[in-house]
């Protein structure tokens, strides 16, 4: 039996290196899948995600051709750090989706549909109708504009920026920290950018209804507001939809500048 293993080792001299590298690549992929816009969706069965991670692991290990780990490398610490690196890549892409979803929440509130909630199977919680609509729209634009390619490219590039066996954590070498902090801090601003036209239109409607309530107190302005706000918001959304698609696409294109 010992002779068999010796012959096997001669046939596959890099098996140990590829196996240890495969574990680290797999953990980095798991971290990426945990928060990435597409692969984190609960609609995708866990078995499918694990299968994709295994297939990607085999491909990436073949691409990067890992060397032998340095002696006395704390493998468990490398496992934790690789998971965190993948998590960071997924977090960055998820920030953009969060900004778009925030814009949907603002529109939903301004249209007077705060009580209209639906169940989101991804988060297993209740979300507003417009937030869910914008999340789905953003996800489709992300896929159409090559977002999955950007994710995979950022993932492969992360190994040249931060080797899998490295334990010296230099975050600034992995991502553009200034850009990352800006996009995290400006989630609310990005949401306002998306929701701005609808907010302005409904604000103008509120001003008009306020004038009507002063000049004709017998008119039930509150009922008119509930009737016209959703119609006005829906009309504005239909008119500005091409512009919104371009704005959301620009946000996702900027994702490539982070890495």
PyMOL commands that set and color helices and strands:
alter all, ss='L'
color gray80, all
select helices_A, chain A and resi 2-11+15-35+46-64+75-110+129-144+147-161+171-174+177-185+187-215+221-257
alter helices_A, ss='H'
color red, helices_A
select strands_A, chain A and resi 117-120+125-128
alter strands_A, ss='S'
color yellow, strands_A
deselect
rebuild
show_as cartoon
